[in-house]
């Protein structure tokens, strides 16, 4: 039974009849990590792991939603005091509230069931896909007239205001703007974006989930943001008053303040400057179909995240080293770091042997196997 059929069975059991189907995708980020809050570029794409929703107006003033994966139902109204206690329902409630705040309209009641195959905690943005699926669906069935960029902002505001996560906009943007056969280079300063071809014939993308998440992740993330802000301030004070983000900083400008910032802050900035350059180099490589260069830049990113930004961990470094030993074209930690997945660009002819070697060596080292998630770049949110 496919996911659409699974969702419909639950929908009909809960509410009877049929509704309209919508879906939104999880995402990967090929390169451009810890660059979003530095005003630079990211390079995401939507993937073939999705949230599928069946939804119908119910003529009332309350939402009734059933999570197939959790086997739970939740009902709520649309006022601030109606916020549900159920964690997954807060994402949907938040989307409703943000649509109301943006448009000043009152949403009608609706019935919905949803399911997904995006692994939780693996860095593929299951929460953004859930927000994007419901934002797209509600915008369509209630004819609120919000464009895709507005829907992405609604998902981001939901995270900020109802889920306690101060995220950037990349995840929601990829879920909504994704296009099969293309990656999106998003300028996080101007919000301009451009599609680049991603048709790696003879290669596959696969994520290896380390199945670990180290506790220091959130505090370490905040310290790295602070490092970046420290350097920006120092550069502004040293005669570059227009500097707003590390995106604006050259290696020469960084050299001017080397004695005025800590060694740690200097290293963090080195990484961001180099990562911005790598994104632009990957842009050129994708245009010419040069996936070997793309792969080299992925390895360079991992080295920078491990050595300079120091957000890798033993498990991720080990997976990256196995990829290098096996002749994998490109491999790096994907996401914030301190656990999660590596993303790997692998030639077809070594794909199976790479996975076998990775699972065996990782189990021998850590006592458990990594999870394997093959992914394909696909379209983002839409009506099915």
C-alpha positions as CSV (number, residue, x, y, z in Angstrom):
1,X,0.0,0.0,0.0
2,X,1.5,3.4,-1.0
3,X,1.4,6.4,1.3
4,X,-1.5,8.0,-0.3
5,X,-3.6,4.9,0.2
6,X,-2.4,4.6,3.8
7,X,-3.4,8.2,4.5
8,X,-6.8,7.8,2.8
9,X,-7.7,4.7,4.9
10,X,-7.1,6.7,8.1
11,X,-9.0,9.7,6.7
12,X,-12.0,7.6,5.8
13,X,-12.0,5.8,9.1
14,X,-11.8,9.1,11.1
15,X,-14.1,11.3,9.1
16,X,-15.7,9.4,6.2
17,X,-15.6,10.3,2.6
18,X,-12.7,11.8,0.7
19,X,-10.6,15.0,0.7
20,X,-7.9,16.5,-1.5
21,X,-4.4,15.3,-1.4
22,X,-1.2,17.4,-1.0
23,X,2.4,16.6,-0.4
24,X,5.6,18.3,0.5
25,X,9.2,17.0,0.6
26,X,12.1,16.7,3.0
27,X,15.4,18.2,1.8
28,X,19.1,17.7,1.6
29,X,21.7,20.5,1.4
30,X,24.6,19.7,-1.0
31,X,27.0,22.3,0.3
32,X,26.8,25.6,2.2
33,X,26.7,24.8,5.9
34,X,26.5,27.3,8.8
35,X,26.4,30.0,6.0
36,X,22.7,30.9,6.4
37,X,23.0,33.1,9.5
38,X,26.2,34.6,8.0
39,X,24.2,36.1,5.0
40,X,25.8,33.7,2.5
41,X,24.6,30.8,0.3
42,X,23.0,27.4,0.8
43,X,22.4,24.8,-1.8
44,X,19.4,22.6,-1.0
45,X,17.1,20.4,-3.0
46,X,13.8,18.6,-2.2
47,X,14.0,14.9,-2.0
48,X,11.7,11.9,-2.6
49,X,10.8,11.5,1.1
50,X,7.5,13.3,1.8
51,X,4.6,14.3,4.0
52,X,1.3,13.4,2.4
53,X,-1.9,15.1,3.6
54,X,-5.6,14.4,2.8
55,X,-7.7,17.4,3.8
56,X,-11.3,18.7,3.5
57,X,-13.2,21.6,4.8
58,X,-15.7,20.6,7.5
59,X,-17.9,23.6,7.7
60,X,-17.1,24.2,11.3
61,X,-14.6,26.4,13.1
62,X,-12.2,23.7,14.5
63,X,-9.5,21.6,13.0
64,X,-9.5,17.8,13.4
65,X,-6.2,16.2,12.4
66,X,-5.0,12.6,12.6
67,X,-1.3,11.6,12.5
68,X,-1.0,8.2,10.9
69,X,2.6,7.6,12.0
70,X,1.8,8.5,15.6
71,X,-1.7,6.9,15.6
72,X,-3.0,10.0,17.4
73,X,-5.8,12.5,16.8
74,X,-5.8,16.1,17.8
75,X,-8.5,18.8,17.6
76,X,-8.0,22.5,18.1
77,X,-9.5,25.9,17.4
78,X,-7.7,28.9,15.8
79,X,-7.2,31.3,18.7
80,X,-3.9,31.7,20.5
81,X,-5.4,30.1,23.6
82,X,-6.3,27.0,21.6
83,X,-2.6,25.9,21.1
84,X,-2.5,22.1,21.5
85,X,-0.3,20.3,23.9
86,X,0.5,17.6,21.4
87,X,3.9,18.4,20.0
88,X,3.3,17.4,16.3
89,X,0.0,19.3,16.3
90,X,1.7,22.6,17.2
91,X,3.3,22.7,13.8
92,X,-0.1,22.6,12.1
93,X,-1.7,25.0,14.6
94,X,1.2,27.4,14.1
95,X,0.7,27.3,10.4
96,X,-3.0,28.1,10.8
97,X,-2.2,31.0,13.2
98,X,0.5,32.5,10.9
99,X,-1.8,32.4,7.9
100,X,-4.4,34.2,10.0
101,X,-1.9,36.8,11.1
102,X,-0.6,37.3,7.6
103,X,-3.9,37.6,5.9
104,X,-6.2,38.8,8.7
105,X,-8.7,36.2,7.7
106,X,-10.4,33.5,9.8
107,X,-9.7,30.0,8.5
108,X,-12.7,27.6,8.5
109,X,-12.6,24.2,10.1
110,X,-11.0,21.3,8.4
111,X,-10.4,17.6,8.7
112,X,-7.1,16.1,7.8
113,X,-4.9,13.0,8.0
114,X,-1.3,12.8,7.2
115,X,1.7,10.5,7.1
116,X,5.4,10.7,6.1
117,X,8.5,8.7,5.4
118,X,11.0,11.4,6.3
119,X,13.1,10.0,9.2
120,X,12.9,12.1,12.4
121,X,16.2,13.6,13.6
122,X,18.2,12.7,10.5
123,X,18.6,16.2,9.2
124,X,16.0,16.0,6.3
125,X,13.7,18.5,7.8
126,X,10.5,16.5,8.5
127,X,9.1,19.5,10.5
128,X,9.5,21.9,7.6
129,X,7.9,19.4,5.2
130,X,4.9,19.1,7.6
131,X,4.6,22.9,7.8
132,X,4.9,23.3,4.1
133,X,2.4,20.6,3.2
134,X,-0.3,22.1,5.5
135,X,0.6,25.7,4.5
136,X,0.2,24.8,0.8
137,X,-3.0,22.8,1.4
138,X,-4.7,25.4,3.5
139,X,-3.7,28.2,1.2
140,X,-5.3,26.2,-1.7
141,X,-8.5,25.0,-0.1
142,X,-9.3,28.4,1.6
143,X,-8.0,30.5,-1.4
144,X,-5.9,32.8,0.8
145,X,-3.7,33.9,-2.1
146,X,-0.2,33.5,-0.5
147,X,2.7,32.9,-2.8
148,X,5.4,30.3,-2.2
149,X,7.8,32.7,-0.5
150,X,5.0,33.8,1.9
151,X,4.3,30.1,2.7
152,X,8.0,29.5,3.4
153,X,7.9,32.5,5.8
154,X,4.8,31.0,7.5
155,X,6.7,27.8,8.1
156,X,9.7,29.6,9.5
157,X,7.5,31.8,11.8
158,X,5.7,28.7,13.0
159,X,9.1,27.3,14.2
160,X,10.0,30.5,15.9
161,X,6.6,31.3,17.6
162,X,5.1,27.9,18.3
163,X,7.9,25.3,18.4
164,X,10.7,27.3,20.0
165,X,13.2,26.8,17.2
166,X,15.0,29.9,15.8
167,X,15.6,28.4,12.4
168,X,16.5,30.0,9.1
169,X,14.3,29.7,6.1
170,X,16.3,27.1,4.0
171,X,14.3,24.1,5.0
172,X,10.9,25.5,4.2
173,X,12.2,27.1,1.1
174,X,13.5,23.8,-0.3
175,X,10.3,22.0,0.6
176,X,8.2,24.5,-1.3
177,X,10.5,25.6,-4.2
178,X,12.1,22.2,-4.9
179,X,12.2,21.0,-8.5
180,X,13.1,17.6,-9.9
181,X,16.6,17.5,-11.5
182,X,17.6,20.8,-9.9
183,X,19.2,22.2,-6.7
184,X,18.5,25.7,-5.5
185,X,21.2,28.1,-4.7
186,X,19.6,30.4,-2.2
187,X,21.2,33.7,-1.2
188,X,20.3,34.1,2.5
189,X,21.0,37.8,2.5
190,X,18.9,38.9,-0.5
191,X,16.6,35.8,-0.7
192,X,17.3,35.6,-4.4
193,X,17.5,32.1,-5.7
194,X,18.5,30.2,-8.8
195,X,18.1,26.6,-10.0
196,X,21.2,24.6,-11.0
197,X,21.0,21.3,-12.9
198,X,21.5,18.2,-10.8
199,X,21.4,15.1,-13.0
200,X,24.3,13.0,-11.9
201,X,24.1,10.1,-14.3
202,X,26.3,7.3,-13.0
203,X,26.1,8.6,-9.4
204,X,23.7,8.3,-6.5
205,X,23.1,10.4,-3.4
206,X,22.9,8.5,-0.2
207,X,22.8,9.7,3.5
208,X,24.4,7.6,6.2
209,X,22.9,8.4,9.6
210,X,25.4,8.1,12.4
211,X,22.4,7.5,14.8
212,X,24.0,9.8,17.3
213,X,23.3,13.3,18.5
214,X,25.6,14.8,21.0
215,X,24.2,16.9,23.8
216,X,26.4,20.0,23.2
217,X,24.8,20.7,19.8
218,X,22.6,23.6,20.8
219,X,25.0,25.5,23.1
220,X,27.8,24.9,20.6
221,X,25.7,26.3,17.8
222,X,25.1,29.5,19.8
223,X,28.8,29.9,20.5
224,X,29.6,29.7,16.8
225,X,27.0,32.3,15.9
226,X,28.6,34.5,18.6
227,X,32.0,33.9,17.1
228,X,30.8,35.1,13.7
229,X,29.2,38.2,15.2
230,X,32.3,39.0,17.2
231,X,34.4,39.1,14.0
232,X,31.8,41.2,12.1
233,X,31.9,43.7,14.9
234,X,35.7,43.8,14.9
235,X,35.9,44.3,11.2
236,X,33.3,47.1,11.4
237,X,35.3,48.8,14.1
238,X,38.6,48.4,12.0
239,X,37.4,50.7,9.2
240,X,34.7,48.7,7.3
241,X,31.5,50.1,8.8
242,X,29.3,48.6,6.1
243,X,30.1,45.0,7.1
244,X,26.8,43.3,8.1
245,X,27.6,39.6,7.7
246,X,30.6,37.4,7.3
247,X,29.4,37.0,3.7
248,X,30.9,40.5,3.3
249,X,34.3,39.6,4.7
250,X,37.3,38.8,2.5
251,X,40.4,37.0,3.6
252,X,42.3,40.3,3.5
253,X,39.7,41.9,5.9
254,X,40.0,39.0,8.2
255,X,43.8,39.4,8.3
256,X,43.4,43.0,9.4
257,X,41.8,41.9,12.7
258,X,43.8,38.7,13.3
259,X,45.3,40.2,16.5
260,X,42.0,41.7,17.7
261,X,39.9,38.5,17.8
262,X,40.4,35.2,19.5
263,X,42.0,32.3,17.6
264,X,38.7,30.4,17.8
265,X,36.7,33.2,16.3
266,X,39.4,33.6,13.6
267,X,39.1,29.9,12.7
268,X,35.3,30.0,12.5
269,X,35.5,33.0,10.1
270,X,38.1,31.2,7.9
271,X,35.6,28.4,7.5
272,X,32.7,30.7,6.5
273,X,34.8,32.6,3.9
274,X,36.1,29.3,2.4
275,X,32.6,27.8,2.4
276,X,31.1,30.8,0.5
277,X,33.8,30.3,-2.1
278,X,33.1,26.6,-2.3
279,X,29.4,27.2,-3.0
280,X,30.3,29.4,-6.0
281,X,32.8,26.8,-7.3
282,X,30.1,24.1,-7.0
283,X,27.7,26.4,-8.9
284,X,30.1,26.4,-11.8
285,X,30.8,22.7,-11.6
286,X,27.1,21.8,-11.7
287,X,26.6,24.0,-14.8
288,X,29.2,22.0,-16.6
289,X,28.2,18.6,-15.2
290,X,31.6,18.3,-13.4
291,X,30.6,16.0,-10.4
292,X,34.2,15.2,-9.6
293,X,34.8,18.8,-8.6
294,X,31.5,18.9,-6.7
295,X,32.7,15.9,-4.7
296,X,36.1,17.4,-3.9
297,X,34.4,20.5,-2.6
298,X,32.2,18.3,-0.4
299,X,35.3,16.7,1.2
300,X,36.8,20.2,1.7
301,X,33.6,21.3,3.5
302,X,33.8,18.3,5.8
303,X,37.4,19.1,6.6
304,X,36.5,22.7,7.3
305,X,33.6,21.7,9.5
306,X,35.7,19.3,11.4
307,X,39.0,21.2,11.8
308,X,38.0,24.9,11.7
309,X,34.3,25.1,12.6
310,X,34.7,22.1,14.9
311,X,31.1,20.8,14.5
312,X,31.8,17.3,13.5
313,X,32.3,14.3,15.8
314,X,34.1,11.0,15.9
315,X,31.3,9.1,14.3
316,X,30.9,11.5,11.4
317,X,34.6,11.8,10.8
318,X,34.8,8.0,10.7
319,X,32.0,7.8,8.1
320,X,33.8,10.4,6.0
321,X,37.1,8.5,6.2
322,X,35.4,5.3,5.1
323,X,33.9,7.2,2.1
324,X,37.4,8.5,1.2
325,X,39.0,5.0,1.5
326,X,36.2,3.5,-0.7
327,X,36.7,6.1,-3.5
328,X,33.4,7.9,-3.0
329,X,33.3,11.0,-5.1
330,X,32.1,13.3,-2.3
331,X,31.2,13.1,1.3
332,X,30.6,15.5,4.2
333,X,28.6,16.0,7.4
334,X,25.2,17.5,6.5
335,X,23.5,19.9,8.9
336,X,24.5,21.5,12.1
337,X,26.9,18.8,13.1
338,X,27.6,16.9,16.4
339,X,25.7,13.9,14.9
340,X,23.2,13.2,12.2
341,X,24.1,12.2,8.7
342,X,26.9,12.4,6.1
343,X,25.7,13.1,2.6
344,X,27.6,11.0,-0.1
345,X,27.9,11.3,-3.8
346,X,28.7,7.8,-4.9
347,X,29.5,6.2,-8.3
348,X,27.1,3.5,-9.3
349,X,29.9,0.9,-9.7
350,X,31.0,1.2,-6.0
351,X,27.7,2.0,-4.4
352,X,26.9,-1.4,-2.9
353,X,30.5,-2.1,-1.8
354,X,30.6,1.3,-0.1
355,X,27.4,0.7,1.8
356,X,28.6,-2.8,2.9
357,X,32.0,-1.5,4.0
358,X,30.5,1.4,5.9
359,X,28.0,-0.7,7.7
360,X,30.6,-3.3,8.7
361,X,33.3,-1.0,9.8
362,X,31.0,1.4,11.6
363,X,29.4,-1.5,13.5
364,X,32.8,-2.9,14.4
365,X,33.9,0.5,15.7
366,X,30.7,1.7,17.5
367,X,28.7,-1.4,18.2
368,X,25.7,-0.5,15.9
369,X,25.1,0.2,12.3
370,X,24.4,3.5,10.5
371,X,21.1,3.9,8.9
372,X,21.1,4.2,5.1
373,X,18.8,6.7,3.2
374,X,19.1,6.8,-0.6
375,X,17.6,10.0,-1.9
376,X,16.6,11.4,-5.3
377,X,16.1,15.1,-6.0
378,X,12.4,15.8,-6.8
379,X,9.6,18.4,-6.8
380,X,8.6,20.3,-3.7
381,X,5.1,21.0,-2.4
382,X,2.0,20.6,-4.5
383,X,-1.4,19.1,-5.0
384,X,-1.5,15.4,-5.9
